[in-house]
Amino acid sequence: MKDFRGLIVWRKSHELTLEVYALTKLFPKEELFGLSNQMRRSSSSIPTNIAEGSGRGSNADFQRFLQMAFGSASELDYQLLLCRDLTYMAETRYMELYESLLEVKKMLASLIRKIQSEK
């Protein structure tokens, strides 16, 4: 069993999730059950899958959950772009969140490759 709290990628994705929750609090009320909910779910899915995968018994299981986390990160990538284009956030805020997300995606890809090479 690995402690997910010790993984930098988990910490970064948790911080990103907190940022997404703060951002979506500012969305129009009509987005409460739409885009706001989708973004919260996709962002929280990233650290959740990392945590769940780290508790699995094998590297293959861990890798599968990391790939699901990467998929959720890609989903959030589009949702952030949509928010920017709907003017729910400023371009500068979009770039900050995008850079954080890009860092998480790179870290996930690197960890997936590392686990693959250990097979």
C-alpha positions in Angstrom: 0.0 0.0 0.0 1.3 3.4 -1.0 0.4 6.6 0.9 -1.2 8.9 -1.8 -0.5 11.9 0.5 3.2 11.6 -0.2 2.7 11.9 -4.0 3.4 15.4 -5.3 1.0 14.8 -8.2 -1.8 14.0 -5.7 -1.0 17.2 -3.7 -1.0 19.4 -6.9 -4.3 17.9 -8.1 -5.9 18.4 -4.7 -4.8 22.0 -4.8 -6.2 22.3 -8.3 -9.5 20.9 -7.1 -9.7 23.4 -4.3 -9.1 26.2 -6.9 -11.9 24.8 -9.2 -14.3 24.8 -6.2 -13.5 28.4 -5.5 -13.9 29.4 -9.1 -17.2 27.6 -9.6 -18.7 29.4 -6.5 -18.6 32.5 -8.7 -20.5 31.0 -11.6 -24.0 32.1 -12.4 -26.7 30.3 -10.5 -28.1 28.6 -13.6 -24.7 26.7 -13.8 -25.1 25.2 -10.4 -26.2 21.8 -11.7 -24.5 22.2 -15.1 -21.0 23.2 -15.8 -20.2 23.9 -12.1 -21.1 20.4 -11.1 -19.2 18.8 -14.0 -16.1 20.8 -13.3 -16.2 19.9 -9.6 -16.6 16.2 -10.4 -13.9 16.0 -13.0 -11.4 18.0 -10.9 -12.0 15.9 -7.8 -11.8 12.8 -9.8 -8.1 13.4 -10.5 -6.9 13.1 -6.9 -9.6 10.6 -6.0 -8.4 8.2 -8.7 -4.8 8.7 -7.6 -5.7 7.9 -4.0 -7.8 4.9 -4.9 -5.2 3.5 -7.3 -2.4 3.9 -4.7 -4.4 1.6 -2.4 -4.7 -1.2 -4.9 -2.6 -4.3 -4.7 -0.7 -4.0 -8.0 1.2 -1.6 -10.2 -1.2 -2.6 -13.0 -4.2 -1.4 -11.0 -2.4 1.7 -9.9 -1.5 2.5 -13.6 -5.2 2.0 -14.6 -6.4 4.5 -12.0 -3.7 7.0 -13.0 -5.0 6.7 -16.6 -8.5 7.4 -15.4 -7.1 10.4 -13.5 -5.5 11.6 -16.8 -8.8 11.2 -18.5 -10.5 13.4 -15.9 -7.7 16.0 -16.3 -8.4 16.1 -20.0 -12.1 16.6 -19.3 -11.3 19.5 -17.0 -9.0 20.9 -19.6 -11.9 21.4 -22.0 -14.2 22.6 -19.2 -11.7 25.4 -18.3 -11.6 26.4 -22.0 -15.3 26.5 -22.1 -15.5 28.7 -19.0 -13.1 31.1 -20.5 -15.0 31.3 -23.7 -18.3 31.8 -21.8 -16.4 34.6 -19.9 -17.0 33.0 -16.6 -13.4 33.8 -15.8 -10.7 36.2 -17.1 -8.0 35.1 -19.4 -5.3 35.5 -16.7 -7.2 33.2 -14.3 -7.7 30.7 -17.1 -4.0 30.7 -17.8 -3.1 30.1 -14.1 -5.5 27.2 -13.9 -4.4 25.8 -17.3 -0.7 25.9 -16.2 -1.6 24.1 -13.0 -3.6 21.5 -14.9 -0.8 21.1 -17.5 1.7 20.4 -14.7 -0.6 17.7 -13.2 -1.1 16.1 -16.6 2.7 16.0 -17.2 3.3 14.5 -13.8 0.6 11.9 -14.3 2.0 10.9 -17.7 5.5 10.6 -16.2 4.2 8.4 -13.4 2.3 6.2 -15.8 5.5 5.8 -17.9 7.5 5.0 -14.8 5.1 2.3 -13.7 5.0 0.8 -17.3 8.8 0.6 -17.3 8.7 -1.4 -14.0 6.7 -4.2 -15.6 
